[in-house]
């Protein structure tokens, strides 16, 4: 997959940042799965499988993976409020959750707990997915699944710091949040949650605040231990799922435009300047040496190519 440094291309096009999803490896692996035994084999390789886990893997194996056409049609029905279609979209992506959850078994959480948290993220993705944007549901859902899992790992770290008297109450609260989320298809409001638990709003909010003590973002998670919680803490510079997939689509659109409107030399200059295909960005001088022309001549070719791309983007906007 080719990549484009977002900051520089943004300057070139005055468009939004171009970002490439790093989930394609997961998605490609999922496309190779054909039944529940594959998911079971993946988890058993981590050393965390038990009878309950095995039964779950066998259960979700009965749901087929969707073709792009089937996924689009089901997503259309979901957007129209079809609950059966919603359940189908969730069920047919449960193995995606397993594929992602198994990467976090070193966090100390049981695999089924990780899967449960990932499933909640999957349900959120179904509720927020906009099929008209043109990107795969699985690409979009992966972000929400990972967020659900890593937030649960962070929550577990906070619980360790709680006073003993509050620990069980917070566990009960979080369990009820998960149950209501599944029942309602969304996260419950504070009022709904407090009523369900038989608590006052003040007690609920006090416990929630108590359970949100700072957690070190340097805490390692993931099966290799080379990822930290800080990698998943969203800030103003972190792309949302929409930004990530829209950036991917914009990248693909630009590459198609380059093939259409640029000649061979212009394409090469742009690719070298902006580091396409995973290459580093080259200077004007380096490209000039490549073509045996001056730095100024390369700048002119680059500017002309950029104008062509901008013009075509505006035409298709």
C-alpha positions in Angstrom: 0.0 0.0 0.0 1.4 3.4 -0.9 1.6 6.1 1.8 1.7 9.9 1.5 3.1 12.2 4.3 -0.1 14.0 5.2 1.4 17.3 6.3 3.2 18.0 3.0 0.4 16.8 0.8 -2.0 19.0 2.7 0.2 21.9 1.9 0.2 21.0 -1.7 -3.5 20.5 -2.1 -5.0 22.7 0.7 -7.1 19.6 1.5 -7.6 17.6 4.7 -4.7 15.5 5.9 -4.2 12.3 4.0 -3.9 9.4 6.4 -3.6 5.7 5.7 -5.4 3.2 7.9 -2.9 0.8 9.6 -5.7 -1.8 9.9 -5.4 -3.3 6.4 -3.2 -6.1 7.8 -6.0 -7.2 10.2 -8.6 -6.9 7.5 -6.7 -8.9 5.0 -6.2 -11.6 7.6 -9.9 -11.6 8.3 -10.7 -12.2 4.6 -8.8 -15.4 4.8 -10.9 -16.8 7.5 -13.7 -19.2 6.4 -15.1 -20.7 9.6 -15.0 -20.6 13.4 -12.2 -23.1 13.6 -9.8 -20.5 12.1 -10.7 -18.0 14.8 -10.4 -20.7 17.4 -6.9 -21.6 16.1 -5.8 -18.0 16.3 -6.8 -17.6 19.9 -5.5 -21.0 21.0 -2.1 -19.9 19.7 -2.1 -17.3 22.4 -2.4 -19.9 25.2 -5.5 -18.2 26.6 -8.2 -20.5 25.3 -10.5 -22.5 27.6 -13.8 -24.4 27.0 -15.9 -21.3 27.2 -13.8 -19.5 24.7 -13.8 -22.6 22.4 -17.6 -22.7 22.5 -17.8 -19.0 21.7 -15.5 -19.5 18.7 -17.6 -22.3 17.4 -20.7 -20.3 17.9 -19.6 -17.3 15.9 -18.2 -19.5 13.2 -21.7 -20.1 11.8 -21.9 -16.5 10.7 -20.5 -16.0 7.2 -18.2 -13.2 6.2 -19.9 -10.7 3.9 -19.0 -9.8 0.4 -18.6 -6.1 -0.3 -22.0 -6.2 -2.1 -23.7 -7.9 0.7 -22.2 -5.5 3.3 -23.4 -2.5 1.3 -26.9 -3.8 1.0 -27.1 -4.7 4.7 -25.6 -1.3 5.6 -28.4 0.4 3.6 -31.0 -1.5 5.5 -29.4 -0.6 8.8 -29.5 3.0 7.9 -33.3 2.6 7.3 -33.8 1.2 10.8 -33.8 -2.5 10.0 -33.0 -4.2 13.3 -32.5 -7.6 11.6 -29.9 -6.1 9.3 -28.2 -4.5 12.3 -27.9 -7.9 14.0 -26.6 -9.4 10.8 -23.9 -6.8 10.4 -22.8 -7.3 14.0 -22.8 -11.1 13.9 -20.9 -11.3 10.6 -18.1 -9.1 12.0 -17.6 -10.9 15.4 -14.5 -12.7 14.1 -13.0 -9.3 13.3 -13.3 -8.6 17.1 -11.6 -11.8 17.9 -8.8 -11.1 15.5 -8.2 -7.8 17.2 -8.8 -8.8 20.8 -6.2 -11.6 20.7 -3.5 -9.0 20.3 -4.2 -7.7 23.9 -4.1 -10.9 25.9 -0.8 -9.8 27.5 -2.8 -7.0 29.3 -3.9 -9.6 31.8 -7.6 -9.4 30.9 -9.3 -12.8 29.9 -9.8 -13.1 26.2 -13.6 -13.3 26.5 -13.6 -10.0 28.5 -11.5 -8.4 25.7 -13.9 -9.8 23.1 -16.9 -8.5 25.1 -15.4 -5.0 25.1 -14.5 -5.2 21.5 -18.1 -6.3 20.7 -19.4 -3.1 22.4 -17.1 -1.1 20.1 -18.4 -3.1 17.1 -22.0 -2.1 18.1 -21.0 1.5 18.3 -19.5 1.3 14.9 -22.7 -0.1 13.5 -24.7 2.8 14.9 -22.3 5.4 13.5 -21.4 3.9 10.1 -22.3 5.9 7.0 -22.2 3.6 4.0 -22.5 6.6 1.6 -18.9 7.6 2.4 -17.7 4.6 0.3 -15.3 2.9 2.7 -15.6 -0.6 4.1 -17.5 -1.2 7.3 -14.7 -3.4 8.7 -12.1 -0.6 8.2 -14.3 1.8 10.2 -15.3 -0.8 12.8 -11.7 -1.7 13.6 -11.0 1.7 15.1 -14.0 1.4 17.5 -13.2 -2.2 18.4 -9.6 -1.2 19.4 -10.9 1.8 21.3 -13.3 -0.3 23.3 -10.6 -2.9 24.2 -7.9 -0.4 25.1 -10.3 1.7 27.2 -11.3 -1.4 29.1 -7.6 -2.1 29.8 -7.2 1.4 31.1 -10.3 1.0 33.2 -8.8 -2.1 34.8 -5.7 -0.2 35.7 -7.8 2.4 37.5 -9.7 -0.2 39.5 -6.5 -1.4 41.1 -6.2 2.1 42.7 -9.7 2.2 44.1 -10.6 1.8 47.8 -11.9 -1.6 48.6 -15.4 -0.4 49.4 -15.8 1.2 46.0 -14.2 -1.6 43.9 -17.3 -3.9 43.7 -19.6 -1.0 43.1 -17.6 0.2 40.1 -17.4 -3.3 38.7 -21.2 -3.6 39.1 -21.7 -0.2 37.4 -19.5 -1.1 34.5 -21.2 -4.5 34.0 -24.6 -2.8 33.9 -23.3 -0.2 31.4 -22.3 -3.1 29.1 -25.7 -4.8 29.6 -27.7 -1.7 28.9 -25.5 -0.8 25.9 -26.4 -4.2 24.4 -30.1 -3.8 25.3 -30.4 -0.2 24.0 -28.0 -0.4 21.1 -26.2 2.7 22.6 -24.6 3.8 25.8 -27.1 4.5 28.6 -27.5 8.0 30.0 -26.5 8.7 33.6 -30.2 8.9 34.5 -31.0 5.5 32.9 -27.9 3.9 34.5 -28.6 5.2 38.0 -32.3 4.1 37.8 -31.3 0.7 36.7 -28.8 0.3 39.6 -31.1 1.9 42.2 -28.6 4.6 42.9 -28.8 8.3 43.2 -27.2 10.4 40.4 -24.7 11.7 42.9 -23.6 8.2 43.9 -23.2 7.2 40.3 -21.2 10.3 39.4 -19.0 10.1 42.5 -18.1 6.5 41.7 -17.5 7.3 38.1 -15.1 10.2 39.1 -13.4 8.0 41.6 -12.7 5.4 39.0 -11.2 7.9 36.6 -7.9 8.5 38.4 -5.0 9.2 36.0 -3.4 6.1 34.5 0.1 6.0 33.1 0.0 6.2 29.3 3.3 4.4 29.3 1.7 1.1 30.5 2.5 -1.5 27.8 -0.4 -3.4 26.1 -0.6 -5.7 23.2 0.9 -9.2 22.7 4.4 -7.8 21.9 4.4 -5.3 24.7 5.6 -2.6 22.3 2.4 -0.6 22.3 1.3 1.6 25.2 -2.0 3.0 26.3 -0.8 6.4 25.2 -0.9 5.2 21.6 -4.7 5.0 21.9 -5.5 8.2 23.9 -7.3 10.5 21.5 -6.3 14.1 21.4 -6.7 16.9 18.9 -4.1 15.4 16.7 -5.6 11.9 16.6 -7.7 11.2 13.5 -11.2 10.0 14.1 -12.5 6.9 12.2 -14.1 9.2 9.7 -10.9 11.2 9.1 -8.9 8.0 8.7 -11.0 6.3 6.1 -11.9 9.6 4.3 -8.1 10.2 4.1 -7.6 6.8 2.6 -10.3 7.5 0.0 -8.7 10.9 -0.9 -5.3 9.2 -1.3 -6.8 6.7 -3.7 -8.6 9.4 -5.6 -5.4 11.4 -6.0 -3.5 8.4 -7.3 -6.2 7.8 -9.8 -6.1 11.5 -10.9 -2.3 11.3 -11.3 -2.7 8.3 -13.6 -5.2 10.3 -15.6 -3.7 13.8 -16.0 0.0 13.5 -15.4 2.7 12.4 -17.8 5.3 9.9 -16.7 7.9 12.5 -15.6 5.3 14.5 -13.6 4.1 11.4 -11.8 7.7 10.4 -10.9 8.5 13.9 -9.6 5.3 14.0 -7.4 6.0 10.5 -6.1 9.6 11.3 -5.2 8.7 14.7 -3.7 5.9 13.4 -1.4 7.2 10.0 -0.6 4.6 7.7 -2.2 4.9 3.9 -1.9 6.6 4.1 1.4 9.6 5.9 0.0 11.3 8.9 1.8 10.7 12.4 0.5 13.3 13.5 -1.9 14.7 17.0 -2.3 14.5 19.1 -5.5 18.2 18.6 -5.9 18.0 14.8 -5.7 15.3 14.6 -8.2 17.2 17.0 -10.5 20.1 14.6 -10.4 17.8 11.7 -11.2 16.5 13.5 -14.4 19.8 15.4 -15.1 18.1 18.8 -14.9 18.3 21.8 -12.6 16.6 22.1 -9.2 14.5 25.0 -10.7 13.3 22.8 -13.5 12.1 20.2 -11.1 10.3 22.9 -9.1 8.5 24.0 -12.3 7.5 20.4 -13.1 6.2 19.9 -9.6 4.2 23.1 -9.6 2.6 22.3 -13.0 1.7 18.8 -11.8 0.2 20.1 -8.6 -2.0 22.5 -10.6 -3.3 19.7 -12.7 -4.2 17.6 -9.6 -5.9 20.5 -8.0 -7.9 21.3 -11.1 -9.1 17.7 -11.5 -10.0 17.5 -7.8 -12.1 20.7 -8.1 -13.8 19.4 -11.2 -14.8 16.2 -9.4 -15.8 17.9 -6.1 
